[in-house]
């Protein structure tokens, strides 16, 4: 192997067959069943969120269909004390990290209370601007290093986002200062309508870190065992002082970029159909079934339980009282600047006037 070669890890092929000896954690079938449960929750919740947007119950959503193994895998590998700085397509990871369904729905519903998590209180909110989370992540990692804390910042980005200058600057900082951060490039082959082969001439996206002294490796992003294993090793390397790693998880976006997109305008349906054969849930379910660890009854019971969990979360979200209009000013500053105090008073006066006239 020369210094430009990038390793590739896979344990289960698309047919659910073991290709090489499984890592130690995967010898415990209860852990694999939990990974499958988490991916199934992600899949069912993803479909529900899309349906809620279509019916006007939330304004927007970025689907994760087909990418469940990446999000569940890396989030499972993280420790509680680590910090996640994700993209807008990391809902499944947030659920694994402890964000509740009603909290997540507040985020997608446009309610800023959805950025205050009951679980991972130091994880950053999902970010919409492309690649800004990577520069924030290296700042977080630098703080960990200065404080001598055995913690790691984990940041994700798409194949398209890996072309952004912010990403290169973040990698350069991470390499130069040797900070505990793991960059996960989730290569789903499409930057909205731009295919991977037109996005970059690089043989792999994982090798982008080599120029700044960061090792990189690829992983089958549809194999949750492989993702969990590769990211676990990268995390422990960073935690023990070994510095940053770039992980490229190769997967495929099976649906639209967002609920504002129509991918049928720019993708060949036959190609998309072929990628359904590689999707992650069938792969792990096949392995568990053939190992006598999963049955049809198990599947039916899981679906029933998860669907109820989702409905309970939706009910809790929709029972939330709306915030008053002045709330937009109340959580931005420790002490509100004078000009914003004036604006706040003006909003209160206008809202009070509307209520008096019967419009409130």
N, C-alpha and C positions, 0 to 999 in steps of 0.2 A: 504493500500500500504506500503510495506516495502522499505527500502532505496536502494534495488537492483531492484525494479520494475521500468520499463521504460514506460512512457506514449506513446500512439500512436494516431495520429490525422489524421482524414479523414473527409471530408465534402461531396464529391461526390463519389459514388461507380462507378465501371466500366461501369454500364449502364446509368451513368449520373443522378442518383437519389440522392436527398439530404438525408444524413444519420443523420444529426444533424443540429441545427440552424446555418445558415451561419454567418460568422463574419460581422461586420458592413460594411467594404469596399465592400464586395461581394453583398450587397443589391443594389449597384449601377451597373446596367447592362452595362453601358458604360465602366466601369472599367474592367468588365469581357470580353467584346468584345475586348478591347485593349490587354488583356492578350492572348486572342485567336489569335489576329493578330500577336502578337510577336511570339507565338509558331508556327504559320503557316509560317512566314518568316524563322524561324529557320529550319523547316522541308524542305521547298523548297530550301533554300540555302544549306543545308546539302547535299541534292541530287545533286545539281549542282556542289558542290565542289568535291564530289566523282567522278562525270562524268569528271570533269576537270583533276583530277589526272589520271584517266584511259586513257585519251586522250593525256597525256603528257604536259598539260598546267600548272600544278603545280606538284612538286615532291612528295608530301606526304600529308596525311590528316587523322585525327582521327574522325570518324563519331560520331554523337550524336543521331542517330535515336532511338526514344523511350524515350529519356531522356529530352525532351524539357521542360517539366513542372518544373523540378528541376532548370534548369539554368534560365529560364525566371522568375520563382517564386522568387528565392532568389535575383536575380539582380533587380527585380522590388521593392522588399522590402527595398533595400539599399537606402541611401540618397546620393546625389551627392558628398558630402564631405567625405564619407566613402571611403575605399581603398580595392580593390579586388586583391587578390593574388591567381590566379586560376591554373588549370592544363591545359594540352594540349587539353582537351575535353570541354573547356568552351567558345567556339566561340559564342554560342547563348547569353550567359551572356554579353560578350563583346559588342555585337550589342545593347543590351538593355542599356548598360552603356554609349553608344554614339560613340563607334568605328564605323567607316564607312566601307562599304563593300570593297572598294578599299584598305583601310589600312589593313584590315584583310587578303585580298588576297596577299598583299605584304609579310605579315608574312608567310603564307603558301607557297608562292613562293620562300622563302629563302632570301628575301630582308630585311635587318635590319631596313630600314625605316618603316617597318610595326610594329615596336615596339615603334614608336613615335606617340601617339594618339592625334588627334585633340580634342577629347572630354575629357575623364577621364585621364588627364595628369599625375596623381599620381598613377593610377592603374599600377600594375606590368605587364610586358609581360607574356603571357602564358608560363608555364614552362614545359620542357620535363623531366628533372630529377625527380624521384619520391620522393615526400615528402619534398623536400628542401624548397618549398614555405611556409610550416607551421612554420619553424623556423624563416624565414624572417617575417612572419606575426606577430609573437609575439614581434619581435623587433619593427615593425611599431606600434603595439598597445602600447608597453611600451613608445615609443616616445609620443604618444597621451596622455598617462597618465602624463608623466613628464611635458608636455606643458599645461595640464589641458584643452585639446581640447575635445569637445563633438563629437568625431568621433570614428568609429569602423573599425577594420580590419576584413575582411571576407576572409577565405581561404577554398578551397575545396580540397578534396582528395578522391580517390576511395577506395573500400573495400579492395583491395590488398595493396594499399599504407598505409592503417591504421595499417598494421603490421610492418611498417618500424620504426626503432629506432628514426629517426628524428621526427616522429609524436609524439611518447611518450615523447621525450625531450621537444618538443614544448608545449604539454599539461601540463607537469610538471611545466615549467616556467610560463605558463599562470595562472595555479592554485596558485602557490606560490606567484606571484606578483600581482595577481588579475587584470589582464590587460583587456582592452575592445576588445576582439576578439571572433569571432564566427567560430567554426570549423564545416564544413559541409561535412560529409562522404556521398558520392554519391555511394550507394550500388547498383550497376547494376548486381550483382550476379556473375561477372566474372572478375578475374584478368588475363587478356589475356585468357589463356586456363585453369586457375585454378578456380574451382567453389568455391563459398562462403563457402560451408559446409566443404571444405578441407582447407580453408584459415585460419579459426579461430574456436576454440571450444567455444568461447563466445556466450551466448544466443543471445545477441544483440551487435552490434558494438557501439551503443550509450553509453553503460555502461562502455566503456573503460576509460572515463574521471572520473568516480567515485573515482577511487583509488587516484587521485590527487586533489580531491575536486571540480571537475567540474560537474555540473548537465548535464544530457543527456536526449534526447527524440527522438522518432521515428516519422516519418511522411510518409504518402503515397506519394511517389515521383512522382506518375502519376496524382496526384490531385493538380493542380497549385494553387487552392484556399488555400488548406491546407499548401502547401510549403510557400506561401507568408505570411500566417498568423503566422505560427510557427517561421519563420525566422524574421518576423517583431517584434515579442515579444522578441526573443533572442537579436536582435539588440537594442531595447529600454532598455532592462535590462542592457546590456553592456554600453550603452550610459549614463545611469543614475548612473553608479558606481556599478552595481550589479555583474560585473565580466563576465568571459567567459561561453560559453555554447557549448556543442557538440550536433549537430543535425544529425541524420542518416536518409537520404532520401532513401526509398526503391523503386527501379525502376527495369528496365531490359534493357540490351543492346540488341537491336533487330537485330543488324548487326555485322559485323566484328569489331575486336578491332581497327584496322587501315586498311589503304589501302594496307598494306603489309601482312595482315592476311587473313586466310580462315577459318572462324569459323565452317564451315560444317565438318571440320576434327575432331572436338571434342565436338560438340553439337548435341543433338537429334532434328531433324527438327520439330517433333511433339510438343516438349516442347516449342520451339521458336514460332511455330504457335499459341499455346495456349496463349502465352503472348501477342500476337497482340490484343487479346480481351480486354486487360487492358491498351492499349496505351492511352496517355493523350489527344490527339486532339479530338478523337471521343467522349470521355467522356464529355468534356466541350461543344463541338458543340451540342451534344444531349441535354444537359441541356438548352442551349440557344435557341435551336429550339423549345423545348417543352414549353419554357417560352415565346414563340412568339417574341423573340428578334433577331432571325437569320433565314434567308430564303435561298433558293437555289440561288436566284439572288445575295444575299449578298456574298455568298461563291464564286460564279463565278467572281464577280467584285473584290473581295479580291485577288484571285489567279492571275488575270490579272495584277492588280496593283503591287503586290509583284514580279511577274516574271519580270516586266519591271524595277522595282527598282534594282533587282539583275543584269539584263543585263546592266543597266547603270553603276553599280559599276564595273562590269567586264571590260567594255569598258574603263573606267577611269584607271583601273589598267593596262590594256594591252597597254595603251598609254604612260605609264611612260617610261622615258628614262633610259637606263641602267646606273648604276653608273660606274665611271672609276675605274680601279683596285686599285689605291692608296687610294680609299675611305675606304678600310678595316683598314687603319691605323688612319683615321682622326676622329674617334668618340669613341676612347677607353680611352684616357687620356687627361687631361687638358693641359699637356705639354708632348709631345712624348719623351720617353727615348732615349738616344743617339743610343743604338743598333738598336732600331726600326726606328730611322731616317735613319740609314744606309740602312736598309732593304727597307724602302720606296723609297729611291733614286735608289736602285737596281731595284725595280719593275718598276719605271718610266723609267729607262734606257732600260730595257728589252722590255717594251711595246712600247717605241718609236722606238726601233730597229725593232720590228715586223711590225709596221706600215710602216716604210721605205721599208721593204721587201715585203709589200703588204699583210701581214697576219692580219692586225688590223681590 
